[in-house]
Each structure stands twice: as C-alpha cells, then as structure tokens.
Amino acid sequence: MAHDREVLRMIWEGQIGICFQADSEEIVGIRPEPFYLMVSRLSYLPLVTDKVRKYFTRYIAAEHQDGAAWFDFNGTPLRLHYPIGVLYDLLHPDEDSTPWSITIHFSKFPEEKLVKLNTKELLESHYLSCLKEADVLKHRGLVISAMQKKDHNQLWLGLINDKFDQFWAVNRRLMEPYSDQESFKNIPIRFYYDDDFTYMQKLITPLSQSGQKKNLADLMAELSTPVRKAVGFRTHGIELHEETQLQWMSEHLSYPDNFLHLSVDYKNE
Amino acid sequence: MTDTEEAQATASTSTTTTTPTEKDAAKICVLLNATGNVPIIKKRTWTVDPNKTVSWIQKFIHKFLKLDANEQIFLYVNQTFAPAPDQIIKNLYECHGTNGKLVLYYCKNQAWG
C-alpha cells in the first residue's frame, strides 16, 4: 500500500505544550518561573530532561542538581519509557488548549513505582526492544533482524533529533507487509483504559478468518464481553472512526516504537 | 511462583497438552532457560500469577540464584527481545506464548540486546 505521507507528517508534527514546575522542596531562595516547552508527542520525557534541568539548575539545592530526574502530574509519577503523547492522552483527556502542567524532581526517585529508564542510553535500548517485539508480531522478526546496527541508529537518531526523512527512510521497511503478503501477521497494539498506566496486549490479526481486512468496528466486537462493550478508540488525541482499517492504522498511526497505543472507551451493559 | 510438580507430572505422561488444575487455572506456565554464564535453575517450569511483572521474575531469579547485589539478571522472550521491567506476564503470554507456555531466557549479560 502506498504510504499516505501527509498522515505520517501530521502524526510526526503533533506537539504538546508543557509547563514544567520545580519541586518546591528542592528550591533554594527565589521561586523560579515555570519553564515552557513545545514537545513532540512522539518523544520521551528523558529526552527533554537536559533542557529543563539546565533551566532549573541555578534554583535547586546543589546536592540535588545531578540527581535522577522524574516527573509527576497531580502526584502521579509519569512513566519515563512511555511516549509523551500516550501519557498526555491518558492523564489529560479533555480537549484543552492550556499547557500541561507537570512537576520535575531531581531527588527521591520513586523506584518502587517507576522503572528507572532515565538516561538516553537506557531509553534507546528499551526503544529497540519495542521495535523488535513489534517486528516479531508483524513479520516474525525477520525484517528487524535483517537490518544492521546503523539502521537501528538511524531510527533512534531520526526520532531524537526530529528528522522525519531520516527516520522514515528506515521505518518504511518495518511498516511494509513481508514479501508477497498483503498485511502484517499480527498488529502490534497496546490498549489503555482510563488513566491507568497498565496496558493490555493480545494477538490482533489484521484480517478476519474469511480474509477481509478488519476495521475498528471488528476490533470493538473482539474486545467486548457480554457485560462490557468497547465503544471508542483514541490515539494521538484523535477519536478514530470505526471504519478505519487495522492494517492502515498500524502503518500510519503507530508511534515510532511501531506499536499502536490506543485508549479504549468501555461502556458497561 | 508456585511449584508445578503436578503439572510437570501431567506433562511427562500426556506429552504436550497439560490440563492445569483448578487452582492454577488462571496462572501462566513459564519455562525458564539459562543462557550464557549464568547458573542453571534445575526446575524449569513454573506457574506465575498473570499480573506479575518482568521485574518480579528478575528479582525471583536473582534471589533464587543468590546472586550478589551488583549482579543483574536480563530476561528475554523467545531469544528475541527484552521486555520492559513493568510489562506483565499476561501480555507476554497472550502475544508470545507457544504451546501453553511462555518461554523466557535469563542471563547475567545482555544477550540479544
């Protein structure tokens, strides 16, 4: 299927305005003004930490300045290895044009609640693991394992440096069905409910048993039980139309980790 | 993790299709394989609560092998990828389980990083 580059571009360019606040217990002297930043929905919090740390450093007690940074929204620690757009959509679902106000901390990293993927290196290796898992689901891992280290680097550098062409030059190989197939084997999807961070993963095929391309209405039926019906899906801040095909969604609406991250709305019967 | 002598016994008599006992019905059968220079855990098949995380299994292996605090356990699914520490076993089993089991490889150094 020819890539709908306009859609890929729009997804790539999605941004969120974030208002970073300091942790008042870490401040010495004058309370700083918050720090505002436009951040890509596809990025990760540890990739913006340097800029935010640089701004707050002179207001922070010396013993905290080099501490492992983490973030919270209204007391909820934010998972460092989830794309920022996923965090935002889970915690801030109402349409709202005001910046998302979150607090940055440089001490007391909550190791019990948060996986400490707080450096670029750790995040990169997590990112590659996600790509591998997604490729296992799509192509039995055959495409990613045929790639070279430099291709993996190009994906990561394209993502962290916001280089669309650099990223997609490699990612398109991961986003094509394998050899003579017309679709992926399975669609890599993570399903989220409410503002809970735990997600559900299961095998979702792009085709029905009769070989028809499945759409979101089919997926709703698949996720529904007699007592609970799936009634809607959102990703990238967009309500998705139920006629959208799963294969098309996987190719165009996946995050750079090659997974679709869908918020599911349920209705109890 | 719970001991699965029972399940193992069934497995050895009825080859592939093990019928889990009532109590274990909701649990997931995990096969642990050592790789690289890590000590081997003799008992390979364990049953695990579906909502346990990858890091819970890492801690379990670490404790079981009495490793030093500075030693780390890496886990891989089917010799392919390293799942996130907060990933739950149920999700891995649903997507990557084979023949009623989730096959995990553990080692002390990154293997299929």
Interface residues (C-beta under 8 A of the other chain):
Chain A: R79 H81 V115 L117 S125 H126 L128 S129 C130 K132 E133 V136 L137 G141 N186 T198 Y199 M200 Q201 K202 L203
Chain B: S55 V77 N78 T80 F81 A82 P83 A84 P85 D86 I88 N91 L92 E94 C95 H96 G113
